[in-house]
């Protein structure tokens, strides 16, 4: 049975923290709105990390922002390798996470249902 805090989870949290700082420095907020790293999943072989991104305040499509991040993943990986002390820095794959958007939509539906019942 895996431990509660496995090494892959700790490495994922480390990458999430450091990558958030790098994205804040390197990526323009005017272009994409507010980028938030909601989760980082590191594969058991530590060669790949899936980075889940939420985007708020963006008029452009999320797919465009994810495409841009994936195109610049090698540059972001290089910056990450300078900040973290890992044997190998995982290859970064950016994915869109719509859970925040989905949650706010559900909250709005619940609020409207409550208003109708009153």
C-alpha positions as CSV (number, residue, x, y, z in Angstrom):
1,X,0.0,0.0,0.0
2,X,1.5,3.4,-1.0
3,X,2.4,5.9,1.7
4,X,0.3,9.0,2.2
5,X,3.1,11.3,1.2
6,X,4.9,9.4,-1.5
7,X,8.1,10.7,-3.2
8,X,6.3,11.3,-6.5
9,X,3.7,13.4,-4.7
10,X,6.3,15.5,-2.9
11,X,8.2,16.0,-6.1
12,X,4.9,17.1,-7.7
13,X,4.3,19.6,-5.0
14,X,7.9,21.0,-5.3
15,X,7.5,21.3,-9.1
16,X,4.1,23.0,-8.6
17,X,5.5,25.6,-6.2
18,X,8.6,26.4,-8.3
19,X,6.8,26.4,-11.6
20,X,4.2,28.8,-10.2
21,X,7.0,31.3,-9.5
22,X,8.6,30.8,-12.9
23,X,5.3,31.3,-14.7
24,X,4.6,34.4,-12.8
25,X,8.0,35.8,-13.9
26,X,8.0,34.5,-17.5
27,X,4.4,34.5,-18.8
28,X,2.5,37.7,-19.4
29,X,-0.7,38.0,-17.3
30,X,-2.1,40.4,-19.9
31,X,-1.9,37.7,-22.6
32,X,-3.5,34.8,-20.6
33,X,-5.2,36.3,-17.6
34,X,-4.4,34.6,-14.2
35,X,-2.8,31.2,-14.6
36,X,-3.0,28.9,-11.6
37,X,-1.3,25.5,-11.3
38,X,-4.0,23.3,-9.7
39,X,-2.0,20.1,-9.7
40,X,1.1,18.4,-10.9
41,X,1.2,14.7,-11.5
42,X,4.6,13.1,-11.7
43,X,4.9,9.8,-13.4
44,X,6.5,7.0,-11.3
45,X,9.6,7.0,-13.5
46,X,10.1,10.8,-12.9
47,X,10.5,11.4,-16.6
48,X,7.2,13.2,-17.2
49,X,5.0,15.6,-15.2
50,X,1.5,16.6,-16.2
51,X,0.8,20.1,-15.1
52,X,-2.8,21.0,-14.7
53,X,-3.6,24.7,-15.3
54,X,-6.7,26.8,-14.5
55,X,-7.1,30.1,-16.3
56,X,-9.3,33.0,-15.0
57,X,-9.9,36.4,-16.5
58,X,-9.0,35.3,-20.0
59,X,-10.9,36.3,-23.2
60,X,-8.8,33.9,-25.3
61,X,-9.5,30.2,-25.4
62,X,-7.8,28.0,-22.8
63,X,-6.6,25.8,-25.6
64,X,-4.5,28.6,-27.0
65,X,-2.9,29.2,-23.6
66,X,-2.2,25.5,-23.2
67,X,-0.7,25.3,-26.7
68,X,1.5,28.3,-25.9
69,X,2.7,26.7,-22.7
70,X,3.4,23.3,-24.3
71,X,5.4,25.1,-27.1
72,X,7.5,26.7,-24.4
73,X,7.7,23.7,-22.1
74,X,11.4,23.1,-22.8
75,X,12.3,26.6,-21.8
76,X,10.2,26.3,-18.6
77,X,11.8,22.9,-17.9
78,X,15.2,24.6,-18.2
79,X,14.3,27.3,-15.7
80,X,12.8,24.6,-13.4
81,X,16.0,22.6,-13.5
82,X,17.9,25.6,-12.3
83,X,15.6,26.0,-9.3
84,X,15.1,22.4,-8.1
85,X,17.8,19.8,-7.2
86,X,16.6,16.6,-9.0
87,X,18.6,14.0,-10.8
88,X,16.5,14.5,-13.9
89,X,13.9,17.3,-14.4
90,X,10.7,15.8,-15.8
91,X,9.4,16.7,-19.2
92,X,6.4,19.1,-18.7
93,X,3.0,18.4,-20.4
94,X,0.4,21.1,-19.7
95,X,-3.3,20.2,-19.5
96,X,-6.3,22.4,-19.0
97,X,-8.1,21.9,-15.7
98,X,-11.7,23.2,-15.8
99,X,-12.6,22.2,-12.2
100,X,-12.7,25.8,-10.9
101,X,-14.9,26.9,-13.8
102,X,-17.1,23.8,-13.4
103,X,-17.4,24.5,-9.6
104,X,-18.4,28.1,-10.1
105,X,-21.0,27.1,-12.7
106,X,-22.5,24.5,-10.2
107,X,-22.5,27.1,-7.5
108,X,-24.4,29.5,-9.7
109,X,-27.0,26.8,-10.5
110,X,-27.4,26.0,-6.8
111,X,-27.9,29.7,-6.1
112,X,-30.5,30.1,-8.8
113,X,-32.3,26.9,-7.6
114,X,-32.4,28.4,-4.0
115,X,-33.8,31.7,-5.3
116,X,-36.6,29.9,-7.2
117,X,-37.6,27.9,-4.2
118,X,-38.0,31.0,-2.0
